[in-house]
Amino acid sequence: MDHSSEEAEPFRPNPAKTKAEKLKEDSNVSSAKSQAIKEKTMGNDAYKKKNFEDALNHYQKAVDLDPTEIVYHLNIAAVYFEQKEYDKCIKQCEKAIDIGRENRADFKLIAKAFTRIGNAYKKMENWKQAKVYYEKSMSEHRTPDIKTLLSDIEKIIKEEERKIYIDPVKAEEEKELGNQKYKDGDYPTAIKHYSEAILRNPDDPKYYSNRAACYTKLAAFDLGLKDCEKCVEIDPKFIKGWIRKGKILQGMQQQGKALTAYQRALELDPSNSEALEGYRQCAVSVSSNPQEVRKRAMADPEVQNILRDPAMRLILEQMQSDPKALQEHLKNPDIAAKLQKLLESGLIAIH
């Protein structure tokens, strides 16, 4: 077999660098790194003074001298953020992440880059993208600050979705469906319709009142009471809310508190028959069984604390001897709140 006379060029390794060349190269690298740190320091000083263009120039020089250091790229991104150049900030952070990954940067710095991207998206009101990047930051390094940022952004997203869902017309449709189910005695389904009406229009008190009526029918008094309280919080003049609250409190055997609810209803309409009847029933119940009322009241830790207070005991004694003293004491909100608690518990009565 004929062999070609032309032979392949043999592999010749590059001659090893001399010790002097290596030292010179290391010295150059070390010098560049030192100069980069100086540029970063000057950049930081300018940044603190809000001289962002100067800061940017110094950080860029630091990058030119030491392009593998993630911190300098992050500092450039920080300047863009302050200048409200959010798109530039995001791109710079993405570049920093790539460089950081290639050079095995501390995961805390990678997390910082993701957080800064999240902050930029938050400023641009792109809540969902902000959430994505806060989550990425958390996956690199969990800190309480990022957890708070993530929690806050989730609340914003939830609130935005809630606002989009609001539709008063659909709320009324759901209420009508709920009313029909209530008439049919199908209270669980009525609750579903009233709940949907609340989601569609959360600022209308009547939906809470209607749902409270269903809860009362199902003897879920605690849930009904919560709805009544929301109802009168939205509209303190919504008389049906106070009456319903009174009925629920009666069902919970809290006659003193029920009395107060009926009293609020009667302040709005002194001739309301439901409120008058409820008030009468509670007043009779409280007066006919004082021992039971006292026993129940004394078991309440809040009542116990009020009665242990020497100042309050003095006020109660003064009220007995001088009824006019009450008006003076009611001017103090703290004392008024404590007297209201004792009234609701049925321990004292004001005539």
QUIJOZI-V137355 format. One line per field, one symbol per residue. phi: phi as a letter, one per 40 degrees, with the letter a starting at -180 (. if undefined). psi: psi as a letter, one per 20 degrees, with the letter a starting at -180 (. if undefined). Layout:
phi=???
psi=???
This chain:
phi=.cccccbccccbcccccccccccccccccccccccccccccccccccccgccccdccccccccccaccccdccccccccdcccgccccdcccccccccccccbfcddccccccccccdccccccgccccdcdccccccccacbdccdcdcccccccccccccccccadccccccccccdcccccgccccddcccccccccacbbccccccccccccccgcccccccccccdcccbcccddcccccdccccccgbccccdcccccccccacbcccccccccdcccccccbcccdcccccccdccdcccccdcccccccccccbdccddcccccdccdcccccccccgcbbbb
psi=pppqipqqpqpoqppqqrhggghgghggghgggghghgggghggghghjkmhgggggghhhgghhmiiohghghhghhghghjkmhggggghhgggggggghjlqphhhgggggghgghghghjkmghhggghhhhghhgopqhghgggggghhgggggghgghhpnhghghghgggggghghijmhghgggghghhghhnijohhhggghhgghghjkmhghggghghggiggnijnhhggghgggghghjkmhghgggghghghhhnijohggggggggggggghimhgggggggiiohggghghiohghhgggghhhhnhhhghghihohghggghgghghijhqqp.
